[in-house]
Structures are given as structure tokens and as C-alpha cells.
């Protein structure tokens, strides 16, 4: 990526139990503009929520962009930067067999192809303002499901 990204994204997923009710959120920053998006599913996994957070953030972009994505999911960063080409070459399978979340990886691959993306891992719950906000939004999305569970 040359120079400053057009869009900076902070994404996060959360799950109360794994599997369990889950939420995802992303914060998109571009110039002086800021957009927050989030959603939830009643029964999912943390990894699915992490992928969906990045996927929905990229889907929210109206035009091809230079994007920097910050996430506290090393699973997501490693998959997007290292593992996906091999999975794709094997028909969306791992060397060892079945690829979990293959549906989402295929969707993410398609959306990623429209943008120039730099993935950056950030330590979760370490005081990064936007990572903390994305986490709070993801957990709020779970609360909005109306489930009577403690978590977060």
C-alpha cells in the first residue's frame, strides 16, 4: 500500500460461549468520516464473527479502496494473508481435509479482490480506542438479541 490508506477499519467479533450467541462490529474511518456497523447471530462461533466483521466492513465500501484493517484475531490475519491461497488452490479445503467457515472465506476472498488491503493484528483489550469500541459494539449487538445471558 502506497501512502495513507483511503479507509481504516477496526473489526471485532464476540461470542458468549463458543458456540453461542455472537456479535460482530466494525468501525470504518476515512478522512473526517466515521461509520460504525454491527450485527449478531443467535448461534455461532467467535471465529465466524471475526470473519463476518471484516467481511461486512469491506462490503460497506462503495468503491475499490486502499484499506488497512486492524483486528485482534490472529486467525483472521493469518488466514487472509497466508493461508487463503492454499485453501483456494485446494478447492477451499485444508491439507488435512475440511475447512471450517469455507463459505465465509470464499465470500471474503471475493470482496478482498476489489481492494488493496493491509491486515494488521492488534492486541485485544489493550487500550486501543477503536478496537475497544468495536468490541463494545459487538457485545452490544449480542445484548440486543434479547437473550438473558451474562457475558461479554
For each residue, the residues with C-beta under 8 A, 3 or more apart:
1: 5 66 68 116 118
2: 66
3: 66
4: 66
5: 1 8 65 66 67 68 118
6: 30 65 66 67
7: 28 29 30 61 65 66 67 68
8: 5 28 29 30 67 68 70
9: 26 27 28 29 54 57 58 67 68 69 70
10: 26 27 29 69 70 71 128 130 131 133 134
11: 24 25 26 27 50 53 54 57 69 70 71 76 134
12: 24 25 26 50 53 71 72 73 124 131 134 135 137 138
13: 22 23 24 25 46 47 48 49 50 51 52 53 73 138
14: 22 23 24 46 49 135 138 139 142 152
15: 18 19 20 21 22 23 44 45 46 49 142
16: 20 21 22 142 147 149 150 151 152
17: 20 21 149 151
18: 15 45 46
19: 15 22 43 44 45
20: 15 16 17 43 44 149 151
21: 15 16 17 40 41 42 43 44 142 145 147 149 151
22: 13 14 15 16 19 40 41 44 45 46 48 49 138 142
23: 13 14 15 38 39 40 41 49 137 138 139 140 141 142
24: 11 12 13 14 38 39 40 49 50 52 53 56 138 141
25: 11 12 13 36 37 38 39 53 134 135 136 137 138 140 141
26: 9 10 11 12 36 37 38 53 54 56 57 60 134
27: 9 10 11 34 35 36 130 133 134 137
28: 7 8 9 33 34 35 36 37 57 60 61
29: 7 8 9 10 33 34 130
30: 6 7 8 33
31:
32:
33: 28 29 30
34: 27 28 29
35: 27 28 60
36: 25 26 27 28 133 137
37: 25 26 28 56 57 60
38: 23 24 25 26 137 138 140 141
39: 23 24 25 52 56 141
40: 21 22 23 24 138 141 142 144 145
41: 21 22 23 44 48 49
42: 21 145 147
43: 19 20 21
44: 15 19 20 21 22 41 48 49
45: 15 18 19 22 48 49
46: 13 14 15 18 22 49 50
47: 13 50 51 73 75 76 100 101
48: 13 22 41 44 45 51 52 101 104
49: 13 14 15 22 23 24 41 44 45 46 52 53 138
50: 11 12 13 24 46 47 53 54 71 73 75 76
51: 13 47 48 54 55 76 79 101 104 105 108
52: 13 24 39 48 49 55 56 104
53: 11 12 13 24 25 26 49 50 56 57 71 134 138
54: 9 11 26 50 51 57 58 69 71 76 80 108
55: 51 52 58 59 104 107 108 111
56: 24 26 37 39 52 53 59 60
57: 9 11 26 28 37 53 54 60 61 69
58: 9 54 55 61 67 108 111 112 114 115 117
59: 55 56 111
60: 26 28 35 37 56 57
61: 7 28 57 58 64 65 67 114 115
62:
63:
64: 61 114 115 116
65: 5 6 7 61 115 116
66: 1 2 3 4 5 6 7 115 116
67: 5 6 7 8 9 58 61 115 116 117 118
68: 1 5 7 8 9 117 118 120
69: 9 10 11 54 57 117 118 119 120
70: 8 9 10 11 120 121 122 128 130 131
71: 10 11 12 50 53 54 76 77 119 120 121 122
72: 12 121 122 123 124 125 131 135
73: 12 13 47 50 76 77 121
74: 77 78 121
75: 47 50 78 79
76: 11 47 50 51 54 71 73 79 80 119
77: 71 73 74 80 81 119 120 121
78: 74 75 81 82 83
79: 51 75 76 82 83 84 105
80: 54 76 77 84 108 112 117 119
81: 77 78 84 119
82: 78 79
83: 78 79 86 87
84: 79 80 81 87 88 105 108 109
85: 88 89
86: 83 89 90 95
87: 83 84 90 92 93 94 99 102 105
88: 84 85 91 92 109
89: 85 86
90: 86 87 93 94 95
91: 88
92: 87 88 99 102 105 106
93: 87 90 97 98 99 102
94: 87 90 97 98 99
95: 86 90
96:
97: 93 94
98: 93 94 102
99: 87 92 93 94 102 105
100: 47
101: 47 48 51 104 105
102: 87 92 93 98 99 105 106
103: 106 107
104: 48 51 52 55 101 107 108
105: 51 79 84 87 92 99 101 102 108 109
106: 92 102 103 109 110
107: 55 103 104 110 111
108: 51 54 55 58 80 84 104 105 111 112
109: 84 88 105 106 112 113
110: 106 107 113 114
111: 55 58 59 107 108 114 115
112: 58 80 108 109 115 117
113: 109 110
114: 58 61 64 110 111
115: 58 61 64 65 66 67 111 112
116: 1 64 65 66 67
117: 58 67 68 69 80 112
118: 1 5 67 68 69
119: 69 71 76 77 80 81
120: 68 69 70 71 77
121: 70 71 72 73 74 77
122: 70 71 72 126 128 131
123: 72 126 128
124: 12 72 131 135
125: 72 132 135
126: 122 123 131
127: 132
128: 10 70 122 123 131 132
129: 132 133
130: 10 27 29 70 133 134
131: 10 12 70 72 122 124 126 128 134 135
132: 125 127 128 129 135 136
133: 10 27 36 129 130 136 137
134: 10 11 12 25 26 27 53 130 131 137 138
135: 12 14 25 72 124 125 131 132 138 139
136: 25 132 133 139 140
137: 12 23 25 27 36 38 133 134 140 141
138: 12 13 14 22 23 24 25 38 40 49 53 134 135 141 142
139: 14 23 135 136 142 143 151 152
140: 23 25 38 136 137 143 144
141: 23 24 25 38 39 40 137 138 144 145
142: 14 15 16 21 22 23 40 138 139 145 147 151 152
143: 139 140 147
144: 40 140 141
145: 21 40 42 141 142
146:
147: 16 21 42 142 143
148:
149: 16 17 20 21
150: 16
151: 16 17 20 21 139 142
152: 14 16 139 142
